[in-house]
Amino acid sequence: WCHFLIGYVCCNRRPRYDKARGKTRVNLGAAFQRWRDLRERKGLKTDEEVALFLLDRWVTLVWL
């Protein structure tokens, strides 16, 4: 039984959640602010949308 909640995730489930989330993390380092600026300028709601936008743009420029 969980004695307390962290955010809305049960404390017993958090390590499993963090491990799964860690597999999709990318360290942007110095590019972090540029990433956020692009996200805001393009009106993208999630980091996933930014990644897809950049991948689609790269494919268009390189492959076509």
PyMOL commands that set and color helices and strands:
alter all, ss='L'
color gray80, all
select helices_A, chain A and resi 14-22+29-41+47-63
alter helices_A, ss='H'
color red, helices_A
select strands_A, chain A and resi 5-6+9-10
alter strands_A, ss='S'
color yellow, strands_A
deselect
rebuild
show_as cartoon
